[in-house]
Amino acid sequence: MKNKNQKLYLAQFVATIFMVMIHSGTVIGNPIAHFILKSMICRSVGPFFFINNAYFFHLNASKNGEDISLNGEMFRSVLGFLPKISVIMQTL
């Protein structure tokens, strides 16, 4: 059976290489090409990973029959958790 998400997996692989390039030193000697590659193309992989993982999370949750809709109870639990995170971050 052929996986229908094969192109997304390939895009994740390429995005992973771009993520490594972000955290490396100078990749290309030409400053303009270096800026275009690292500051424009490679910096787009963060939002790509966020959106891609949300897609797979939704796909997996719907396959398992879980309700992941953002209802009031979930929203209140997230809002209740945020002050605790800020207290933890202030102590670091």
Phi and psi restraints in degrees (range 20) as a CNS / XPLOR table:
assign (resid 1 and name C) (resid 2 and name N)
       (resid 2 and name CA) (resid 2 and name C) 1.0 -82.4 20.0 2
assign (resid 2 and name N) (resid 2 and name CA)
       (resid 2 and name C) (resid 3 and name N) 1.0 134.6 20.0 2
assign (resid 2 and name C) (resid 3 and name N)
       (resid 3 and name CA) (resid 3 and name C) 1.0 -77.7 20.0 2
assign (resid 3 and name N) (resid 3 and name CA)
       (resid 3 and name C) (resid 4 and name N) 1.0 128.0 20.0 2
assign (resid 3 and name C) (resid 4 and name N)
       (resid 4 and name CA) (resid 4 and name C) 1.0 -76.7 20.0 2
assign (resid 4 and name N) (resid 4 and name CA)
       (resid 4 and name C) (resid 5 and name N) 1.0 -13.4 20.0 2
assign (resid 4 and name C) (resid 5 and name N)
       (resid 5 and name CA) (resid 5 and name C) 1.0 -100.4 20.0 2
assign (resid 5 and name N) (resid 5 and name CA)
       (resid 5 and name C) (resid 6 and name N) 1.0 21.5 20.0 2
assign (resid 5 and name C) (resid 6 and name N)
       (resid 6 and name CA) (resid 6 and name C) 1.0 -61.7 20.0 2
assign (resid 6 and name N) (resid 6 and name CA)
       (resid 6 and name C) (resid 7 and name N) 1.0 -38.0 20.0 2
assign (resid 6 and name C) (resid 7 and name N)
       (resid 7 and name CA) (resid 7 and name C) 1.0 -67.9 20.0 2
assign (resid 7 and name N) (resid 7 and name CA)
       (resid 7 and name C) (resid 8 and name N) 1.0 -34.8 20.0 2
assign (resid 7 and name C) (resid 8 and name N)
       (resid 8 and name CA) (resid 8 and name C) 1.0 -67.6 20.0 2
assign (resid 8 and name N) (resid 8 and name CA)
       (resid 8 and name C) (resid 9 and name N) 1.0 -38.0 20.0 2
assign (resid 8 and name C) (resid 9 and name N)
       (resid 9 and name CA) (resid 9 and name C) 1.0 -65.4 20.0 2
assign (resid 9 and name N) (resid 9 and name CA)
       (resid 9 and name C) (resid 10 and name N) 1.0 -39.0 20.0 2
assign (resid 9 and name C) (resid 10 and name N)
       (resid 10 and name CA) (resid 10 and name C) 1.0 -65.0 20.0 2
assign (resid 10 and name N) (resid 10 and name CA)
       (resid 10 and name C) (resid 11 and name N) 1.0 -41.3 20.0 2
assign (resid 10 and name C) (resid 11 and name N)
       (resid 11 and name CA) (resid 11 and name C) 1.0 -64.2 20.0 2
assign (resid 11 and name N) (resid 11 and name CA)
       (resid 11 and name C) (resid 12 and name N) 1.0 -36.3 20.0 2
assign (resid 11 and name C) (resid 12 and name N)
       (resid 12 and name CA) (resid 12 and name C) 1.0 -63.8 20.0 2
assign (resid 12 and name N) (resid 12 and name CA)
       (resid 12 and name C) (resid 13 and name N) 1.0 -40.0 20.0 2
assign (resid 12 and name C) (resid 13 and name N)
       (resid 13 and name CA) (resid 13 and name C) 1.0 -62.6 20.0 2
assign (resid 13 and name N) (resid 13 and name CA)
       (resid 13 and name C) (resid 14 and name N) 1.0 -47.0 20.0 2
assign (resid 13 and name C) (resid 14 and name N)
       (resid 14 and name CA) (resid 14 and name C) 1.0 -64.2 20.0 2
assign (resid 14 and name N) (resid 14 and name CA)
       (resid 14 and name C) (resid 15 and name N) 1.0 -40.3 20.0 2
assign (resid 14 and name C) (resid 15 and name N)
       (resid 15 and name CA) (resid 15 and name C) 1.0 -65.1 20.0 2
assign (resid 15 and name N) (resid 15 and name CA)
       (resid 15 and name C) (resid 16 and name N) 1.0 -33.3 20.0 2
assign (resid 15 and name C) (resid 16 and name N)
       (resid 16 and name CA) (resid 16 and name C) 1.0 -65.2 20.0 2
assign (resid 16 and name N) (resid 16 and name CA)
       (resid 16 and name C) (resid 17 and name N) 1.0 -39.4 20.0 2
assign (resid 16 and name C) (resid 17 and name N)
       (resid 17 and name CA) (resid 17 and name C) 1.0 -64.2 20.0 2
assign (resid 17 and name N) (resid 17 and name CA)
       (resid 17 and name C) (resid 18 and name N) 1.0 -41.2 20.0 2
assign (resid 17 and name C) (resid 18 and name N)
       (resid 18 and name CA) (resid 18 and name C) 1.0 -63.2 20.0 2
assign (resid 18 and name N) (resid 18 and name CA)
       (resid 18 and name C) (resid 19 and name N) 1.0 -36.7 20.0 2
assign (resid 18 and name C) (resid 19 and name N)
       (resid 19 and name CA) (resid 19 and name C) 1.0 -64.7 20.0 2
assign (resid 19 and name N) (resid 19 and name CA)
       (resid 19 and name C) (resid 20 and name N) 1.0 -39.4 20.0 2
assign (resid 19 and name C) (resid 20 and name N)
       (resid 20 and name CA) (resid 20 and name C) 1.0 -65.2 20.0 2
assign (resid 20 and name N) (resid 20 and name CA)
       (resid 20 and name C) (resid 21 and name N) 1.0 -37.9 20.0 2
assign (resid 20 and name C) (resid 21 and name N)
       (resid 21 and name CA) (resid 21 and name C) 1.0 -64.7 20.0 2
assign (resid 21 and name N) (resid 21 and name CA)
       (resid 21 and name C) (resid 22 and name N) 1.0 -33.1 20.0 2
assign (resid 21 and name C) (resid 22 and name N)
       (resid 22 and name CA) (resid 22 and name C) 1.0 -61.3 20.0 2
assign (resid 22 and name N) (resid 22 and name CA)
       (resid 22 and name C) (resid 23 and name N) 1.0 -40.5 20.0 2
assign (resid 22 and name C) (resid 23 and name N)
       (resid 23 and name CA) (resid 23 and name C) 1.0 -90.6 20.0 2
assign (resid 23 and name N) (resid 23 and name CA)
       (resid 23 and name C) (resid 24 and name N) 1.0 6.0 20.0 2
assign (resid 23 and name C) (resid 24 and name N)
       (resid 24 and name CA) (resid 24 and name C) 1.0 -99.5 20.0 2
assign (resid 24 and name N) (resid 24 and name CA)
       (resid 24 and name C) (resid 25 and name N) 1.0 177.3 20.0 2
assign (resid 24 and name C) (resid 25 and name N)
       (resid 25 and name CA) (resid 25 and name C) 1.0 -76.9 20.0 2
assign (resid 25 and name N) (resid 25 and name CA)
       (resid 25 and name C) (resid 26 and name N) 1.0 -148.2 20.0 2
assign (resid 25 and name C) (resid 26 and name N)
       (resid 26 and name CA) (resid 26 and name C) 1.0 -67.1 20.0 2
assign (resid 26 and name N) (resid 26 and name CA)
       (resid 26 and name C) (resid 27 and name N) 1.0 127.5 20.0 2
assign (resid 26 and name C) (resid 27 and name N)
       (resid 27 and name CA) (resid 27 and name C) 1.0 -96.2 20.0 2
assign (resid 27 and name N) (resid 27 and name CA)
       (resid 27 and name C) (resid 28 and name N) 1.0 -40.0 20.0 2
assign (resid 27 and name C) (resid 28 and name N)
       (resid 28 and name CA) (resid 28 and name C) 1.0 -123.3 20.0 2
assign (resid 28 and name N) (resid 28 and name CA)
       (resid 28 and name C) (resid 29 and name N) 1.0 140.3 20.0 2
assign (resid 28 and name C) (resid 29 and name N)
       (resid 29 and name CA) (resid 29 and name C) 1.0 -69.2 20.0 2
assign (resid 29 and name N) (resid 29 and name CA)
       (resid 29 and name C) (resid 30 and name N) 1.0 -30.4 20.0 2
assign (resid 29 and name C) (resid 30 and name N)
       (resid 30 and name CA) (resid 30 and name C) 1.0 -74.4 20.0 2
assign (resid 30 and name N) (resid 30 and name CA)
       (resid 30 and name C) (resid 31 and name N) 1.0 121.6 20.0 2
assign (resid 30 and name C) (resid 31 and name N)
       (resid 31 and name CA) (resid 31 and name C) 1.0 -63.0 20.0 2
assign (resid 31 and name N) (resid 31 and name CA)
       (resid 31 and name C) (resid 32 and name N) 1.0 -35.3 20.0 2
assign (resid 31 and name C) (resid 32 and name N)
       (resid 32 and name CA) (resid 32 and name C) 1.0 -70.5 20.0 2
assign (resid 32 and name N) (resid 32 and name CA)
       (resid 32 and name C) (resid 33 and name N) 1.0 -45.2 20.0 2
assign (resid 32 and name C) (resid 33 and name N)
       (resid 33 and name CA) (resid 33 and name C) 1.0 -65.3 20.0 2
assign (resid 33 and name N) (resid 33 and name CA)
       (resid 33 and name C) (resid 34 and name N) 1.0 -36.3 20.0 2
assign (resid 33 and name C) (resid 34 and name N)
       (resid 34 and name CA) (resid 34 and name C) 1.0 -63.1 20.0 2
assign (resid 34 and name N) (resid 34 and name CA)
       (resid 34 and name C) (resid 35 and name N) 1.0 -43.4 20.0 2
assign (resid 34 and name C) (resid 35 and name N)
       (resid 35 and name CA) (resid 35 and name C) 1.0 -63.5 20.0 2
assign (resid 35 and name N) (resid 35 and name CA)
       (resid 35 and name C) (resid 36 and name N) 1.0 -44.9 20.0 2
assign (resid 35 and name C) (resid 36 and name N)
       (resid 36 and name CA) (resid 36 and name C) 1.0 -63.9 20.0 2
assign (resid 36 and name N) (resid 36 and name CA)
       (resid 36 and name C) (resid 37 and name N) 1.0 -43.3 20.0 2
assign (resid 36 and name C) (resid 37 and name N)
       (resid 37 and name CA) (resid 37 and name C) 1.0 -69.0 20.0 2
assign (resid 37 and name N) (resid 37 and name CA)
       (resid 37 and name C) (resid 38 and name N) 1.0 -53.3 20.0 2
assign (resid 37 and name C) (resid 38 and name N)
       (resid 38 and name CA) (resid 38 and name C) 1.0 -81.1 20.0 2
assign (resid 38 and name N) (resid 38 and name CA)
       (resid 38 and name C) (resid 39 and name N) 1.0 -42.4 20.0 2
assign (resid 38 and name C) (resid 39 and name N)
       (resid 39 and name CA) (resid 39 and name C) 1.0 -87.3 20.0 2
assign (resid 39 and name N) (resid 39 and name CA)
       (resid 39 and name C) (resid 40 and name N) 1.0 -17.0 20.0 2
assign (resid 39 and name C) (resid 40 and name N)
       (resid 40 and name CA) (resid 40 and name C) 1.0 -112.5 20.0 2
assign (resid 40 and name N) (resid 40 and name CA)
       (resid 40 and name C) (resid 41 and name N) 1.0 -53.7 20.0 2
assign (resid 40 and name C) (resid 41 and name N)
       (resid 41 and name CA) (resid 41 and name C) 1.0 -78.2 20.0 2
assign (resid 41 and name N) (resid 41 and name CA)
       (resid 41 and name C) (resid 42 and name N) 1.0 -50.9 20.0 2
assign (resid 41 and name C) (resid 42 and name N)
       (resid 42 and name CA) (resid 42 and name C) 1.0 -68.1 20.0 2
assign (resid 42 and name N) (resid 42 and name CA)
       (resid 42 and name C) (resid 43 and name N) 1.0 -30.4 20.0 2
assign (resid 42 and name C) (resid 43 and name N)
       (resid 43 and name CA) (resid 43 and name C) 1.0 -72.0 20.0 2
assign (resid 43 and name N) (resid 43 and name CA)
       (resid 43 and name C) (resid 44 and name N) 1.0 -10.9 20.0 2
assign (resid 43 and name C) (resid 44 and name N)
       (resid 44 and name CA) (resid 44 and name C) 1.0 -81.8 20.0 2
assign (resid 44 and name N) (resid 44 and name CA)
       (resid 44 and name C) (resid 45 and name N) 1.0 -6.2 20.0 2
assign (resid 44 and name C) (resid 45 and name N)
       (resid 45 and name CA) (resid 45 and name C) 1.0 -75.5 20.0 2
assign (resid 45 and name N) (resid 45 and name CA)
       (resid 45 and name C) (resid 46 and name N) 1.0 -25.1 20.0 2
assign (resid 45 and name C) (resid 46 and name N)
       (resid 46 and name CA) (resid 46 and name C) 1.0 -61.3 20.0 2
assign (resid 46 and name N) (resid 46 and name CA)
       (resid 46 and name C) (resid 47 and name N) 1.0 -55.1 20.0 2
assign (resid 46 and name C) (resid 47 and name N)
       (resid 47 and name CA) (resid 47 and name C) 1.0 -62.0 20.0 2
assign (resid 47 and name N) (resid 47 and name CA)
       (resid 47 and name C) (resid 48 and name N) 1.0 -33.7 20.0 2
assign (resid 47 and name C) (resid 48 and name N)
       (resid 48 and name CA) (resid 48 and name C) 1.0 -61.4 20.0 2
assign (resid 48 and name N) (resid 48 and name CA)
       (resid 48 and name C) (resid 49 and name N) 1.0 -46.1 20.0 2
assign (resid 48 and name C) (resid 49 and name N)
       (resid 49 and name CA) (resid 49 and name C) 1.0 -62.4 20.0 2
assign (resid 49 and name N) (resid 49 and name CA)
       (resid 49 and name C) (resid 50 and name N) 1.0 -40.1 20.0 2
assign (resid 49 and name C) (resid 50 and name N)
       (resid 50 and name CA) (resid 50 and name C) 1.0 -61.5 20.0 2
assign (resid 50 and name N) (resid 50 and name CA)
       (resid 50 and name C) (resid 51 and name N) 1.0 -49.1 20.0 2
assign (resid 50 and name C) (resid 51 and name N)
       (resid 51 and name CA) (resid 51 and name C) 1.0 -68.4 20.0 2
assign (resid 51 and name N) (resid 51 and name CA)
       (resid 51 and name C) (resid 52 and name N) 1.0 -41.5 20.0 2
assign (resid 51 and name C) (resid 52 and name N)
       (resid 52 and name CA) (resid 52 and name C) 1.0 -64.9 20.0 2
assign (resid 52 and name N) (resid 52 and name CA)
       (resid 52 and name C) (resid 53 and name N) 1.0 -42.9 20.0 2
assign (resid 52 and name C) (resid 53 and name N)
       (resid 53 and name CA) (resid 53 and name C) 1.0 -68.3 20.0 2
assign (resid 53 and name N) (resid 53 and name CA)
       (resid 53 and name C) (resid 54 and name N) 1.0 -34.1 20.0 2
assign (resid 53 and name C) (resid 54 and name N)
       (resid 54 and name CA) (resid 54 and name C) 1.0 -64.1 20.0 2
assign (resid 54 and name N) (resid 54 and name CA)
       (resid 54 and name C) (resid 55 and name N) 1.0 -38.2 20.0 2
assign (resid 54 and name C) (resid 55 and name N)
       (resid 55 and name CA) (resid 55 and name C) 1.0 -62.9 20.0 2
assign (resid 55 and name N) (resid 55 and name CA)
       (resid 55 and name C) (resid 56 and name N) 1.0 -47.8 20.0 2
assign (resid 55 and name C) (resid 56 and name N)
       (resid 56 and name CA) (resid 56 and name C) 1.0 -68.1 20.0 2
assign (resid 56 and name N) (resid 56 and name CA)
       (resid 56 and name C) (resid 57 and name N) 1.0 -34.2 20.0 2
assign (resid 56 and name C) (resid 57 and name N)
       (resid 57 and name CA) (resid 57 and name C) 1.0 -62.9 20.0 2
assign (resid 57 and name N) (resid 57 and name CA)
       (resid 57 and name C) (resid 58 and name N) 1.0 -45.7 20.0 2
assign (resid 57 and name C) (resid 58 and name N)
       (resid 58 and name CA) (resid 58 and name C) 1.0 -64.5 20.0 2
assign (resid 58 and name N) (resid 58 and name CA)
       (resid 58 and name C) (resid 59 and name N) 1.0 -41.5 20.0 2
assign (resid 58 and name C) (resid 59 and name N)
       (resid 59 and name CA) (resid 59 and name C) 1.0 -62.7 20.0 2
assign (resid 59 and name N) (resid 59 and name CA)
       (resid 59 and name C) (resid 60 and name N) 1.0 -44.7 20.0 2
assign (resid 59 and name C) (resid 60 and name N)
       (resid 60 and name CA) (resid 60 and name C) 1.0 -69.0 20.0 2
assign (resid 60 and name N) (resid 60 and name CA)
       (resid 60 and name C) (resid 61 and name N) 1.0 -40.5 20.0 2
assign (resid 60 and name C) (resid 61 and name N)
       (resid 61 and name CA) (resid 61 and name C) 1.0 -67.8 20.0 2
assign (resid 61 and name N) (resid 61 and name CA)
       (resid 61 and name C) (resid 62 and name N) 1.0 -39.8 20.0 2
assign (resid 61 and name C) (resid 62 and name N)
       (resid 62 and name CA) (resid 62 and name C) 1.0 -70.5 20.0 2
assign (resid 62 and name N) (resid 62 and name CA)
       (resid 62 and name C) (resid 63 and name N) 1.0 -30.8 20.0 2
assign (resid 62 and name C) (resid 63 and name N)
       (resid 63 and name CA) (resid 63 and name C) 1.0 -68.8 20.0 2
assign (resid 63 and name N) (resid 63 and name CA)
       (resid 63 and name C) (resid 64 and name N) 1.0 -33.5 20.0 2
assign (resid 63 and name C) (resid 64 and name N)
       (resid 64 and name CA) (resid 64 and name C) 1.0 -86.5 20.0 2
assign (resid 64 and name N) (resid 64 and name CA)
       (resid 64 and name C) (resid 65 and name N) 1.0 -2.8 20.0 2
assign (resid 64 and name C) (resid 65 and name N)
       (resid 65 and name CA) (resid 65 and name C) 1.0 79.2 20.0 2
assign (resid 65 and name N) (resid 65 and name CA)
       (resid 65 and name C) (resid 66 and name N) 1.0 20.2 20.0 2
assign (resid 65 and name C) (resid 66 and name N)
       (resid 66 and name CA) (resid 66 and name C) 1.0 -86.4 20.0 2
assign (resid 66 and name N) (resid 66 and name CA)
       (resid 66 and name C) (resid 67 and name N) 1.0 146.8 20.0 2
assign (resid 66 and name C) (resid 67 and name N)
       (resid 67 and name CA) (resid 67 and name C) 1.0 -93.2 20.0 2
assign (resid 67 and name N) (resid 67 and name CA)
       (resid 67 and name C) (resid 68 and name N) 1.0 115.8 20.0 2
assign (resid 67 and name C) (resid 68 and name N)
       (resid 68 and name CA) (resid 68 and name C) 1.0 -114.6 20.0 2
assign (resid 68 and name N) (resid 68 and name CA)
       (resid 68 and name C) (resid 69 and name N) 1.0 17.5 20.0 2
assign (resid 68 and name C) (resid 69 and name N)
       (resid 69 and name CA) (resid 69 and name C) 1.0 -66.7 20.0 2
assign (resid 69 and name N) (resid 69 and name CA)
       (resid 69 and name C) (resid 70 and name N) 1.0 146.9 20.0 2
assign (resid 69 and name C) (resid 70 and name N)
       (resid 70 and name CA) (resid 70 and name C) 1.0 -84.2 20.0 2
assign (resid 70 and name N) (resid 70 and name CA)
       (resid 70 and name C) (resid 71 and name N) 1.0 93.2 20.0 2
assign (resid 70 and name C) (resid 71 and name N)
       (resid 71 and name CA) (resid 71 and name C) 1.0 -99.2 20.0 2
assign (resid 71 and name N) (resid 71 and name CA)
       (resid 71 and name C) (resid 72 and name N) 1.0 178.9 20.0 2
assign (resid 71 and name C) (resid 72 and name N)
       (resid 72 and name CA) (resid 72 and name C) 1.0 -62.8 20.0 2
assign (resid 72 and name N) (resid 72 and name CA)
       (resid 72 and name C) (resid 73 and name N) 1.0 -37.5 20.0 2
assign (resid 72 and name C) (resid 73 and name N)
       (resid 73 and name CA) (resid 73 and name C) 1.0 -65.3 20.0 2
assign (resid 73 and name N) (resid 73 and name CA)
       (resid 73 and name C) (resid 74 and name N) 1.0 -43.2 20.0 2
assign (resid 73 and name C) (resid 74 and name N)
       (resid 74 and name CA) (resid 74 and name C) 1.0 -65.7 20.0 2
assign (resid 74 and name N) (resid 74 and name CA)
       (resid 74 and name C) (resid 75 and name N) 1.0 -41.5 20.0 2
assign (resid 74 and name C) (resid 75 and name N)
       (resid 75 and name CA) (resid 75 and name C) 1.0 -62.3 20.0 2
assign (resid 75 and name N) (resid 75 and name CA)
       (resid 75 and name C) (resid 76 and name N) 1.0 -43.1 20.0 2
assign (resid 75 and name C) (resid 76 and name N)
       (resid 76 and name CA) (resid 76 and name C) 1.0 -66.4 20.0 2
assign (resid 76 and name N) (resid 76 and name CA)
       (resid 76 and name C) (resid 77 and name N) 1.0 -35.3 20.0 2
assign (resid 76 and name C) (resid 77 and name N)
       (resid 77 and name CA) (resid 77 and name C) 1.0 -69.0 20.0 2
assign (resid 77 and name N) (resid 77 and name CA)
       (resid 77 and name C) (resid 78 and name N) 1.0 -36.4 20.0 2
assign (resid 77 and name C) (resid 78 and name N)
       (resid 78 and name CA) (resid 78 and name C) 1.0 -67.8 20.0 2
assign (resid 78 and name N) (resid 78 and name CA)
       (resid 78 and name C) (resid 79 and name N) 1.0 -43.6 20.0 2
assign (resid 78 and name C) (resid 79 and name N)
       (resid 79 and name CA) (resid 79 and name C) 1.0 -64.8 20.0 2
assign (resid 79 and name N) (resid 79 and name CA)
       (resid 79 and name C) (resid 80 and name N) 1.0 -33.2 20.0 2
assign (resid 79 and name C) (resid 80 and name N)
       (resid 80 and name CA) (resid 80 and name C) 1.0 -70.9 20.0 2
assign (resid 80 and name N) (resid 80 and name CA)
       (resid 80 and name C) (resid 81 and name N) 1.0 -25.1 20.0 2
assign (resid 80 and name C) (resid 81 and name N)
       (resid 81 and name CA) (resid 81 and name C) 1.0 -82.7 20.0 2
assign (resid 81 and name N) (resid 81 and name CA)
       (resid 81 and name C) (resid 82 and name N) 1.0 -26.9 20.0 2
assign (resid 81 and name C) (resid 82 and name N)
       (resid 82 and name CA) (resid 82 and name C) 1.0 -60.8 20.0 2
assign (resid 82 and name N) (resid 82 and name CA)
       (resid 82 and name C) (resid 83 and name N) 1.0 -44.0 20.0 2
assign (resid 82 and name C) (resid 83 and name N)
       (resid 83 and name CA) (resid 83 and name C) 1.0 -61.5 20.0 2
assign (resid 83 and name N) (resid 83 and name CA)
       (resid 83 and name C) (resid 84 and name N) 1.0 -33.6 20.0 2
assign (resid 83 and name C) (resid 84 and name N)
       (resid 84 and name CA) (resid 84 and name C) 1.0 -65.7 20.0 2
assign (resid 84 and name N) (resid 84 and name CA)
       (resid 84 and name C) (resid 85 and name N) 1.0 -38.9 20.0 2
assign (resid 84 and name C) (resid 85 and name N)
       (resid 85 and name CA) (resid 85 and name C) 1.0 -65.8 20.0 2
assign (resid 85 and name N) (resid 85 and name CA)
       (resid 85 and name C) (resid 86 and name N) 1.0 -40.7 20.0 2
assign (resid 85 and name C) (resid 86 and name N)
       (resid 86 and name CA) (resid 86 and name C) 1.0 -66.0 20.0 2
assign (resid 86 and name N) (resid 86 and name CA)
       (resid 86 and name C) (resid 87 and name N) 1.0 -35.1 20.0 2
assign (resid 86 and name C) (resid 87 and name N)
       (resid 87 and name CA) (resid 87 and name C) 1.0 -66.6 20.0 2
assign (resid 87 and name N) (resid 87 and name CA)
       (resid 87 and name C) (resid 88 and name N) 1.0 -42.1 20.0 2
assign (resid 87 and name C) (resid 88 and name N)
       (resid 88 and name CA) (resid 88 and name C) 1.0 -64.2 20.0 2
assign (resid 88 and name N) (resid 88 and name CA)
       (resid 88 and name C) (resid 89 and name N) 1.0 -42.3 20.0 2
assign (resid 88 and name C) (resid 89 and name N)
       (resid 89 and name CA) (resid 89 and name C) 1.0 -67.0 20.0 2
assign (resid 89 and name N) (resid 89 and name CA)
       (resid 89 and name C) (resid 90 and name N) 1.0 -31.4 20.0 2
assign (resid 89 and name C) (resid 90 and name N)
       (resid 90 and name CA) (resid 90 and name C) 1.0 -71.0 20.0 2
assign (resid 90 and name N) (resid 90 and name CA)
       (resid 90 and name C) (resid 91 and name N) 1.0 -27.8 20.0 2
assign (resid 90 and name C) (resid 91 and name N)
       (resid 91 and name CA) (resid 91 and name C) 1.0 -79.9 20.0 2
assign (resid 91 and name N) (resid 91 and name CA)
       (resid 91 and name C) (resid 92 and name N) 1.0 -13.8 20.0 2
